[in-house]
Amino acid sequence: MSANHYLPAARYVAQVIPDLLAERGLKPFISRLVLTETERGAVWLFVVLEIRPLGNLEDYTSADILHYLSTALRGLPVVICNSYGLRYAVRLHAPN
């Protein structure tokens, strides 16, 4: 299945994540979004954040904020990647 099939879901997530973070007092700058599909068919949206001038990394990476985002996104799994800057990875589809 093509990741393009998940563009509406990706747009929704991209639209609401800044508002959800703002509700928690955070002011993210999203530098880019990356929608991708793995070889096994999982579809992920990576939300790349720039936070250095905006706050502490811990404010964006706590288990509480990840749970809050996942719950607000109707249970979609949200994890962080922090190897080359901060990214939220939101799984839009898991293969059967």
N, C-alpha and C positions, 0 to 999 in steps of 0.2 A: 504494500500500500504506500502511496506517495504521501510525504509529509505535507504536501500542499492541501490535502484533504482536511488537515487540522488548522488551516489558516484562521478560520473564524474563532476557534478556541484560543489560538495564540494571540489574536487581536484582543480578545476579551481579557486574557491574563495581562497583556501588556498595558491595557487601559486601566485596570483596577489596581495593579500593584502599587503605583505611586500614591494613590488615594489611601490604600490600606496602610502603607508605611506612614503616611502623614497623620492618620488617625492615632498612631502610636508616637507622634511627636518627632518623627524622622523626616528628613528632607533629602531624598535621594536624587542623584542626577543619573539617569539611565543613559549610558553612552551608546548602547546598541542592543539589538535583540537578534538571536540566532535560533532559527528553527531547524532541527535536524532529525534524521531517522537513523537508527542503528541498523547493522546488518540483520539483526534478529527481529526488527520491526518495531522497536520501541521508539516513540516520538517524544522529543524533549524540546522545550523552549528554554534557552539560556538568556537571562536578563542580566546584562553586564552593568555594574554600578561603579560610579566614581564617588568615593565618600571622604577622601582625605580632608578637604576643606569643610566638610559637612558634619563630621562627628566621629565618634569612636567606632571602630570595627565591631567591637563586642555588641554594640546596640543593634547591629544588623544581623548578627550571627547567633544570637542566643536561641536556645531550644524553644523558649517561649514565643519568639517572633516567628520562627519556622512553623510552629504549631498553629499560631494565629493565621498565618498566610494560607496554610493548607486547609484549615477549617473554612476560612472565608472563600477559598477557591473550590468549595464543595468536595473536599477530601482529596484533591489532587496532591500527590506527593511533592514536597518542596525540600530540596537539599541545597547545601552551599558548596561552591567550589572556590577555593582561595589560593590556588597555586600561582596564578598570574593575574592578580586582581580579584575583586569580589564578584561572584556571579551567583545568582539564584538559578537553580536548575529545576524546572517544573515538568514533571512527566505528564504529557497529555494523553499518551496511549501506551499500554503494555501489551505485548503479544500474548496470545493464549498459550 
